[in-house]
Amino acid sequence: MNHTKLRGILGNYLFVLPALILFAIFSVYPFFKVFQLSFSDWDGISPALNYVGFENFKDLFFDNSVFWHSMQNAFYVTFLALTVQNLLALTLALACDRDIRRGNIYRVIFYLPPVLSGIVVGLIWNWIYDGNYGLLNHFLKFIGLGDLSRAWLSDSKTALIAVSAIHMWKGFGWGFVILLAGLQSIPRELYEAAKVDGANSWVVFKSITTPLMIPVFILVSILTILGTMQIFDIIIATTGGGPGYHTEVPITRIVAMMIGSSKFGYACAMGVVFGIILLIISMVQIRVSKMMRQV
């Protein structure tokens, strides 16, 4: 290798070097530091680390029902997002895929909620759900269902489903965009041939749209699960995990343990376990997607 080529290669690496340094400082180093801290009882202030072995993990698995309850809440919200949210996104995508009037305007409107700040959305819905002057209770009274009025975010029976509704309202837009892009990639000649053969809308959807959209469905489901399991900002802006841990999710529990209790080591152990759970879910999804593509 001559000096000119060597200088060219080194020059290329010099251009990439700043990004690599930033990635190492803000991603790689914190990643391994979390594993180190998870084996300690560090309080976030002391300069020295007191290693406790697997005590944090032992306590997490056998003496922390709140964390596992938060996991249950996260799975509940994720299930609703996978079903209700994605079904709504698919319905709207199918409607906009047709040549409807002002279709582009509807696309912009449906994609507005995902680009809004989660904190702002949570504060707006706080006002909608308010038990005294909330818009939802006023609407229920207007249509004669005033008996259903309540403080939706303060009632343990409705708090989780209310937060789930906020998340689904905010999140359906990006699923809509991905599904719409998938629908528009399907050749129109297939639909025209099906119509010539006399196939109705259901047959077309079942025999043409669904098989060709399976990779898109898998992508949307993976993003939905990983995104919803890490829900945080909406919870903080609405309930903060209450009432009585009924809307607590893993991220809010980790933050509460880290900031509220100054148990940084224990919080890191919770983060490691939560990360492993997400990794397992991702691996299962990838495996299932490969099996479905082979069918």
NORFEN-V159319 format. One record per pair of residues at least 4 apart in sequence whose C-alpha atoms are under 8 Angstrom apart, sorted by sequence separation. I is the first residue (numbers start at 1). J is the second residue. D is the distance in whole Angstrom. If there is no record, write none. Layout:
BEGIN
i=I j=J d=D
i=I j=J d=D
END
This chain:
BEGIN
i=1 j=5 d=7
i=2 j=6 d=6
i=3 j=7 d=6
i=4 j=8 d=6
i=5 j=9 d=6
i=6 j=10 d=6
i=7 j=11 d=6
i=8 j=12 d=6
i=9 j=13 d=6
i=10 j=14 d=6
i=11 j=15 d=7
i=12 j=16 d=7
i=13 j=17 d=6
i=14 j=18 d=8
i=16 j=20 d=6
i=17 j=21 d=6
i=18 j=22 d=6
i=19 j=23 d=6
i=20 j=24 d=6
i=21 j=25 d=6
i=22 j=26 d=6
i=23 j=27 d=5
i=24 j=28 d=5
i=25 j=29 d=6
i=26 j=30 d=6
i=27 j=31 d=6
i=28 j=32 d=7
i=29 j=33 d=6
i=30 j=34 d=6
i=31 j=35 d=7
i=32 j=36 d=6
i=33 j=37 d=6
i=34 j=38 d=6
i=35 j=39 d=7
i=36 j=40 d=7
i=37 j=41 d=8
i=42 j=46 d=7
i=52 j=56 d=8
i=54 j=58 d=6
i=55 j=59 d=6
i=56 j=60 d=6
i=57 j=61 d=6
i=58 j=62 d=6
i=59 j=63 d=5
i=60 j=64 d=5
i=64 j=68 d=7
i=65 j=69 d=6
i=66 j=70 d=6
i=67 j=71 d=6
i=68 j=72 d=6
i=69 j=73 d=6
i=70 j=74 d=6
i=71 j=75 d=6
i=72 j=76 d=6
i=73 j=77 d=6
i=74 j=78 d=6
i=75 j=79 d=6
i=76 j=80 d=6
i=77 j=81 d=6
i=78 j=82 d=6
i=79 j=83 d=6
i=80 j=84 d=5
i=81 j=85 d=5
i=82 j=86 d=6
i=83 j=87 d=6
i=84 j=88 d=6
i=85 j=89 d=6
i=86 j=90 d=6
i=87 j=91 d=6
i=88 j=92 d=6
i=89 j=93 d=6
i=90 j=94 d=6
i=91 j=95 d=6
i=92 j=96 d=6
i=93 j=97 d=6
i=94 j=98 d=7
i=96 j=100 d=7
i=99 j=103 d=7
i=102 j=106 d=7
i=103 j=107 d=6
i=104 j=108 d=6
i=105 j=109 d=6
i=106 j=110 d=6
i=107 j=111 d=6
i=108 j=112 d=6
i=111 j=115 d=7
i=112 j=116 d=7
i=116 j=120 d=7
i=117 j=121 d=6
i=118 j=122 d=6
i=119 j=123 d=6
i=120 j=124 d=6
i=121 j=125 d=6
i=122 j=126 d=6
i=123 j=127 d=7
i=124 j=128 d=7
i=125 j=129 d=6
i=126 j=130 d=6
i=130 j=134 d=4
i=133 j=137 d=7
i=134 j=138 d=6
i=135 j=139 d=6
i=136 j=140 d=6
i=137 j=141 d=6
i=138 j=142 d=6
i=139 j=143 d=6
i=140 j=144 d=6
i=141 j=145 d=5
i=142 j=146 d=8
i=145 j=149 d=8
i=151 j=155 d=6
i=154 j=158 d=8
i=155 j=159 d=6
i=156 j=160 d=8
i=158 j=162 d=6
i=159 j=163 d=6
i=160 j=164 d=6
i=161 j=165 d=6
i=162 j=166 d=7
i=163 j=167 d=6
i=164 j=168 d=6
i=165 j=169 d=6
i=166 j=170 d=6
i=167 j=171 d=6
i=168 j=172 d=6
i=169 j=173 d=8
i=171 j=175 d=7
i=172 j=176 d=6
i=173 j=177 d=6
i=174 j=178 d=6
i=175 j=179 d=6
i=176 j=180 d=6
i=177 j=181 d=6
i=178 j=182 d=6
i=179 j=183 d=6
i=180 j=184 d=6
i=181 j=185 d=6
i=182 j=186 d=7
i=186 j=190 d=8
i=187 j=191 d=8
i=188 j=192 d=6
i=189 j=193 d=6
i=190 j=194 d=6
i=191 j=195 d=6
i=192 j=196 d=6
i=193 j=197 d=6
i=194 j=198 d=6
i=195 j=199 d=5
i=199 j=203 d=6
i=200 j=204 d=6
i=201 j=205 d=6
i=202 j=206 d=6
i=203 j=207 d=6
i=204 j=208 d=5
i=205 j=209 d=5
i=206 j=210 d=5
i=207 j=211 d=7
i=208 j=212 d=6
i=209 j=213 d=6
i=210 j=214 d=6
i=213 j=217 d=6
i=214 j=218 d=6
i=215 j=219 d=6
i=216 j=220 d=6
i=217 j=221 d=6
i=218 j=222 d=6
i=219 j=223 d=6
i=220 j=224 d=6
i=221 j=225 d=6
i=222 j=226 d=6
i=223 j=227 d=6
i=224 j=228 d=6
i=225 j=229 d=6
i=226 j=230 d=7
i=227 j=231 d=7
i=231 j=235 d=7
i=232 j=236 d=6
i=233 j=237 d=6
i=234 j=238 d=6
i=235 j=239 d=6
i=236 j=240 d=4
i=239 j=243 d=7
i=241 j=245 d=5
i=242 j=246 d=6
i=243 j=247 d=7
i=248 j=252 d=6
i=249 j=253 d=6
i=250 j=254 d=6
i=251 j=255 d=6
i=252 j=256 d=6
i=253 j=257 d=6
i=254 j=258 d=6
i=255 j=259 d=6
i=256 j=260 d=5
i=257 j=261 d=5
i=258 j=262 d=5
i=259 j=263 d=8
i=263 j=267 d=6
i=264 j=268 d=6
i=265 j=269 d=6
i=266 j=270 d=6
i=267 j=271 d=6
i=268 j=272 d=6
i=269 j=273 d=6
i=270 j=274 d=6
i=271 j=275 d=6
i=272 j=276 d=6
i=273 j=277 d=6
i=274 j=278 d=6
i=275 j=279 d=6
i=276 j=280 d=6
i=277 j=281 d=6
i=278 j=282 d=6
i=279 j=283 d=6
i=280 j=284 d=6
i=281 j=285 d=6
i=282 j=286 d=6
i=283 j=287 d=6
i=284 j=288 d=6
i=285 j=289 d=6
i=286 j=290 d=6
i=287 j=291 d=6
i=288 j=292 d=6
i=289 j=293 d=6
i=290 j=294 d=6
i=291 j=295 d=7
i=1 j=6 d=7
i=22 j=27 d=8
i=23 j=28 d=7
i=24 j=29 d=6
i=25 j=30 d=7
i=37 j=42 d=7
i=58 j=63 d=8
i=59 j=64 d=7
i=80 j=85 d=7
i=81 j=86 d=6
i=82 j=87 d=8
i=95 j=100 d=8
i=116 j=121 d=7
i=129 j=134 d=5
i=130 j=135 d=8
i=132 j=137 d=8
i=133 j=138 d=7
i=140 j=145 d=5
i=141 j=146 d=4
i=150 j=155 d=8
i=153 j=158 d=7
i=154 j=159 d=6
i=194 j=199 d=5
i=195 j=200 d=7
i=199 j=204 d=6
i=203 j=208 d=8
i=204 j=209 d=7
i=205 j=210 d=6
i=206 j=211 d=8
i=235 j=240 d=5
i=236 j=241 d=7
i=241 j=246 d=7
i=242 j=247 d=6
i=248 j=253 d=6
i=255 j=260 d=8
i=256 j=261 d=7
i=257 j=262 d=7
i=258 j=263 d=5
i=259 j=264 d=8
i=42 j=48 d=8
i=127 j=133 d=8
i=128 j=134 d=5
i=129 j=135 d=7
i=130 j=136 d=8
i=131 j=137 d=7
i=140 j=146 d=5
i=141 j=147 d=8
i=152 j=158 d=6
i=153 j=159 d=4
i=235 j=241 d=6
i=241 j=247 d=5
i=242 j=248 d=7
i=257 j=263 d=6
i=258 j=264 d=5
i=42 j=49 d=6
i=60 j=67 d=8
i=96 j=103 d=6
i=127 j=134 d=5
i=128 j=135 d=5
i=129 j=136 d=6
i=130 j=137 d=8
i=152 j=159 d=6
i=153 j=160 d=8
i=240 j=247 d=8
i=241 j=248 d=4
i=257 j=264 d=7
i=41 j=49 d=7
i=42 j=50 d=7
i=127 j=135 d=7
i=128 j=136 d=6
i=129 j=137 d=7
i=138 j=146 d=8
i=140 j=148 d=7
i=141 j=149 d=8
i=239 j=247 d=7
i=240 j=248 d=7
i=241 j=249 d=7
i=258 j=266 d=8
i=40 j=49 d=6
i=41 j=50 d=6
i=137 j=146 d=7
i=140 j=149 d=7
i=153 j=162 d=7
i=257 j=266 d=8
i=258 j=267 d=5
i=40 j=50 d=5
i=41 j=51 d=7
i=96 j=106 d=7
i=152 j=162 d=7
i=153 j=163 d=8
i=194 j=204 d=7
i=257 j=267 d=6
i=40 j=51 d=4
i=41 j=52 d=7
i=96 j=107 d=7
i=137 j=148 d=8
i=241 j=252 d=7
i=37 j=49 d=8
i=39 j=51 d=6
i=40 j=52 d=5
i=137 j=149 d=5
i=235 j=247 d=7
i=240 j=252 d=8
i=255 j=267 d=7
i=39 j=52 d=6
i=40 j=53 d=7
i=137 j=150 d=7
i=191 j=204 d=7
i=235 j=248 d=8
i=254 j=267 d=5
i=39 j=53 d=5
i=254 j=268 d=8
i=39 j=54 d=6
i=41 j=56 d=8
i=39 j=55 d=8
i=40 j=56 d=8
i=236 j=252 d=8
i=254 j=270 d=6
i=39 j=56 d=7
i=191 j=208 d=8
i=232 j=249 d=8
i=235 j=252 d=8
i=254 j=271 d=7
i=38 j=56 d=7
i=131 j=149 d=7
i=190 j=208 d=7
i=231 j=249 d=7
i=131 j=150 d=5
i=132 j=151 d=7
i=232 j=251 d=6
i=131 j=151 d=4
i=230 j=250 d=7
i=231 j=251 d=7
i=232 j=252 d=6
i=130 j=151 d=6
i=131 j=152 d=7
i=229 j=250 d=8
i=230 j=251 d=6
i=129 j=151 d=7
i=130 j=152 d=7
i=129 j=152 d=6
i=130 j=153 d=8
i=186 j=209 d=8
i=129 j=153 d=7
i=250 j=274 d=7
i=183 j=209 d=7
i=186 j=212 d=7
i=126 j=153 d=8
i=183 j=213 d=7
i=182 j=213 d=6
i=182 j=216 d=6
i=179 j=216 d=7
i=178 j=216 d=7
i=179 j=217 d=8
i=125 j=166 d=7
i=179 j=220 d=8
i=178 j=220 d=7
i=122 j=166 d=8
i=121 j=166 d=8
i=175 j=220 d=6
i=121 j=170 d=8
i=226 j=278 d=7
i=116 j=170 d=8
i=113 j=169 d=7
i=114 j=170 d=5
i=226 j=282 d=8
i=113 j=170 d=5
i=114 j=171 d=6
i=113 j=171 d=7
i=114 j=172 d=8
i=114 j=173 d=6
i=113 j=173 d=7
i=114 j=174 d=6
i=222 j=282 d=7
i=112 j=173 d=7
i=110 j=172 d=8
i=111 j=173 d=4
i=110 j=173 d=5
i=111 j=174 d=6
i=222 j=285 d=7
i=111 j=176 d=8
i=110 j=176 d=8
i=111 j=177 d=7
i=167 j=234 d=7
i=166 j=234 d=8
i=107 j=177 d=8
i=163 j=234 d=7
i=218 j=289 d=6
i=163 j=235 d=7
i=215 j=289 d=8
i=163 j=238 d=8
i=215 j=293 d=8
i=214 j=293 d=8
i=159 j=239 d=8
i=77 j=160 d=8
i=81 j=164 d=8
i=85 j=168 d=5
i=89 j=172 d=5
i=93 j=176 d=6
i=97 j=180 d=6
i=77 j=161 d=8
i=80 j=164 d=7
i=84 j=168 d=8
i=85 j=169 d=8
i=88 j=172 d=7
i=89 j=173 d=7
i=92 j=176 d=7
i=93 j=177 d=7
i=96 j=180 d=8
i=159 j=243 d=8
i=163 j=247 d=8
i=90 j=175 d=8
i=153 j=238 d=7
i=154 j=239 d=8
i=81 j=167 d=8
i=85 j=171 d=7
i=86 j=172 d=6
i=89 j=175 d=6
i=90 j=176 d=6
i=93 j=179 d=6
i=94 j=180 d=7
i=97 j=183 d=7
i=153 j=239 d=6
i=160 j=246 d=7
i=73 j=160 d=8
i=77 j=164 d=6
i=81 j=168 d=6
i=85 j=172 d=5
i=89 j=176 d=4
i=93 j=180 d=5
i=97 j=184 d=7
i=156 j=243 d=6
i=159 j=246 d=7
i=160 j=247 d=5
i=80 j=168 d=8
i=154 j=242 d=8
i=155 j=243 d=7
i=156 j=244 d=8
i=159 j=247 d=7
i=86 j=175 d=7
i=90 j=179 d=6
i=94 j=183 d=8
i=154 j=243 d=6
i=86 j=176 d=8
i=89 j=179 d=7
i=90 j=180 d=8
i=93 j=183 d=8
i=153 j=243 d=8
i=156 j=246 d=6
i=122 j=233 d=8
i=122 j=234 d=5
i=126 j=238 d=6
i=121 j=234 d=7
i=122 j=235 d=8
i=125 j=238 d=8
i=119 j=233 d=6
i=123 j=237 d=6
i=118 j=233 d=5
i=119 j=234 d=6
i=122 j=237 d=5
i=123 j=238 d=7
i=118 j=234 d=5
i=122 j=238 d=5
i=119 j=236 d=8
i=120 j=237 d=8
i=119 j=237 d=5
i=118 j=237 d=8
i=82 j=221 d=6
i=82 j=224 d=7
i=81 j=224 d=7
i=82 j=225 d=7
i=81 j=225 d=8
i=78 j=224 d=7
i=78 j=225 d=6
i=81 j=228 d=7
i=78 j=228 d=5
i=77 j=228 d=7
i=78 j=229 d=6
i=77 j=229 d=8
i=74 j=228 d=7
i=75 j=229 d=7
i=74 j=229 d=5
i=74 j=230 d=8
i=74 j=231 d=8
i=73 j=246 d=8
i=73 j=247 d=7
i=70 j=245 d=8
i=73 j=248 d=7
i=74 j=249 d=6
i=73 j=249 d=6
i=74 j=250 d=7
i=70 j=247 d=7
i=70 j=248 d=5
i=71 j=249 d=6
i=66 j=245 d=7
i=69 j=248 d=8
i=70 j=249 d=4
i=71 j=250 d=6
i=69 j=249 d=8
i=70 j=250 d=5
i=67 j=249 d=8
i=67 j=250 d=6
i=70 j=253 d=7
i=67 j=253 d=7
i=56 j=265 d=8
i=57 j=266 d=8
i=60 j=269 d=8
i=56 j=266 d=5
i=60 j=270 d=7
i=57 j=269 d=6
i=56 j=269 d=6
i=57 j=270 d=8
i=44 j=262 d=6
i=43 j=262 d=5
i=44 j=263 d=7
i=43 j=263 d=5
i=44 j=264 d=6
i=42 j=263 d=7
i=43 j=264 d=5
i=41 j=263 d=7
i=42 j=264 d=6
i=43 j=265 d=7
i=41 j=264 d=7
i=42 j=265 d=5
i=41 j=265 d=5
i=40 j=265 d=5
i=41 j=266 d=7
i=39 j=265 d=7
i=40 j=266 d=8
i=37 j=264 d=7
i=38 j=265 d=5
i=37 j=265 d=5
i=38 j=266 d=6
i=38 j=267 d=7
i=38 j=268 d=5
i=39 j=269 d=7
i=37 j=268 d=6
i=38 j=269 d=4
i=37 j=269 d=8
i=38 j=270 d=8
i=35 j=268 d=7
i=34 j=268 d=6
i=35 j=269 d=7
i=38 j=272 d=8
i=34 j=269 d=8
i=34 j=271 d=8
i=35 j=272 d=7
i=34 j=272 d=7
END
